[in-house]
Amino acid sequence: MHVVIMGCGRVGSTLARSLEDRNHTVSIIDQNPEAFRRLGPSFNGDKVAGMGFDREVLLKAGIKRAEAFAAVSSGDNSNIIAARVAREEFGIEQVVARIYDPGRAEVYQRLGISTVATVKWTADQVLRRLLPAGAEPDFRDMSGNIRIDQVIMPDSWVGERTIKFQRQSGARIAWIDRLGEGIIPVRESVIQEGDVLHIVMREENTAQAYKTIKNGPEED
């Protein structure tokens, strides 16, 4: 697909190269032409100098054939305006805006514009590494009811079937990281040494799930 990116800073340039590596076409917009140096000589996409919320600039970047738009400049206001223009004037459904203010990010999330609240995301990442297991999830849905946690399984669970863990813990296994590979468990799957489980559960079930992990499997 064709993707238009506003902002050629570290995030925008990395995103542009990543999309090209996945065989998508990219146009990137920045008001400072010098910023395009970050893309490197191997970048094959279009580089458009200008403001990312300017209609003519967006047209030059191929917004009419785009299926996605990302506003990742350093300014919240510019990102919000550009995201709304892409969504409301050009009908782009896949729109993401980088927003530093988490309060504003939540407002625009409700309006249908996916947001990445940089400060909140960074703080959450640090919290997850500081606090004990289970204190903070890897992901929590907007309602606050559903969470995804990353769990390194203790030896007591090695050799047990994943379906047994799900039944006793009340959690569901979304996928397993095993030897650098992601695995979706089936009914016959067995937990192996070193497995990292990504489990989905309701917030009120967290204590029970972690108690089950710690205590080990019960006899059926």
GISUL-V98997 format. One record per pair of residues at least 6 apart in sequence whose C-alpha atoms are under 8 Angstrom apart, sorted by the first residue. I is the first residue (numbers start at 1). J is the second residue. Records with the same first field share a line. If there is no record, write none. Layout:
# GISUL-V98997
I = J + J
This chain:
# GISUL-V98997
1 = 24 + 25 + 66 + 67 + 68
2 = 24 + 25 + 26 + 27 + 65 + 66 + 67 + 68
3 = 24 + 25 + 26 + 27 + 66 + 67 + 68 + 69 + 70
4 = 26 + 27 + 28 + 29 + 61 + 62 + 63 + 66 + 68 + 69 + 70
5 = 12 + 16 + 26 + 27 + 28 + 29 + 69 + 70 + 71 + 72
6 = 12 + 28 + 29 + 30 + 52 + 69 + 70 + 71 + 72 + 73 + 79 + 82
7 = 13 + 28 + 29 + 30 + 52 + 71 + 72 + 73 + 74
8 = 28 + 29 + 30 + 35 + 36 + 38 + 39 + 72 + 73
9 = 35 + 38 + 73 + 74
10 = 38
11 = 72
12 = 28 + 72 + 73
13 = 36 + 38 + 39
14 = 39
16 = 26 + 28 + 39
17 = 39 + 43
19 = 25 + 26
20 = 26 + 43 + 44 + 45
25 = 45
26 = 45 + 46
27 = 45 + 46 + 47 + 48 + 61 + 62
28 = 45 + 46 + 47 + 48 + 61
29 = 47 + 48 + 49 + 50 + 51 + 52 + 57 + 61
30 = 36 + 47 + 48 + 49 + 50 + 51 + 52
31 = 49 + 50 + 51 + 52
32 = 49 + 50
33 = 48 + 49
36 = 47
46 = 61
47 = 61
48 = 57 + 60 + 61
49 = 57
50 = 57
51 = 57
52 = 58 + 71 + 78 + 82
53 = 78 + 81 + 82 + 83 + 85 + 86
54 = 82
63 = 86 + 90
64 = 90
66 = 92
67 = 92 + 93 + 94
68 = 92 + 93 + 94 + 95
69 = 83 + 86 + 92 + 94 + 95 + 96
70 = 83 + 95 + 96 + 97 + 98
71 = 79 + 80 + 82 + 83 + 95 + 96 + 97 + 98
72 = 79 + 97 + 98
73 = 79 + 98
75 = 99
76 = 98 + 99 + 100 + 101
79 = 97 + 98 + 99
80 = 97 + 99
83 = 95 + 96 + 97 + 113
84 = 113
86 = 92 + 95
87 = 93 + 95 + 113
95 = 113 + 114
96 = 113 + 114 + 115 + 116
97 = 113 + 114 + 115 + 116
98 = 115 + 116 + 117 + 118
99 = 105 + 115 + 116 + 117 + 118
100 = 116 + 117 + 118 + 119 + 120
101 = 117 + 118 + 119
102 = 117 + 118 + 119 + 120
105 = 115 + 116 + 117
106 = 115
108 = 114 + 115
109 = 115
124 = 136
127 = 136
128 = 135 + 136 + 137 + 138
133 = 151
134 = 149 + 206 + 210
136 = 149
137 = 147 + 148 + 149 + 150
138 = 147 + 148 + 149 + 150
139 = 147 + 148 + 149
140 = 146 + 147 + 148
141 = 147
144 = 203
145 = 202 + 203 + 204
146 = 200 + 201 + 202 + 203
147 = 200 + 201 + 202 + 203
148 = 198 + 199 + 200 + 201
149 = 198 + 199 + 200
150 = 196 + 197 + 198 + 199
151 = 196 + 197 + 198 + 199
152 = 194 + 195 + 196 + 197
153 = 193 + 194 + 195 + 196 + 197 + 213
154 = 213 + 214 + 216
155 = 193
156 = 216 + 217
157 = 191 + 213 + 216 + 217
158 = 190 + 191 + 192 + 193
159 = 190 + 191 + 192
160 = 190 + 191 + 217
161 = 187 + 188 + 189 + 190 + 191
162 = 173 + 185 + 186 + 187 + 188 + 189 + 190 + 191
163 = 187 + 188 + 189
164 = 217
165 = 171 + 217
166 = 172 + 173
168 = 212 + 217 + 218
169 = 208 + 209 + 210 + 212 + 213
170 = 201 + 205 + 208 + 209
171 = 199 + 200 + 201 + 202 + 205 + 209
172 = 199 + 200 + 201
173 = 185 + 197 + 198 + 199 + 200
174 = 184 + 185 + 197 + 198 + 199 + 200
175 = 182 + 183 + 184 + 185 + 197 + 198 + 199
176 = 182 + 183 + 184 + 185 + 195 + 196 + 197 + 198
177 = 183 + 195 + 196 + 197 + 198
178 = 194 + 195 + 196
179 = 194 + 195
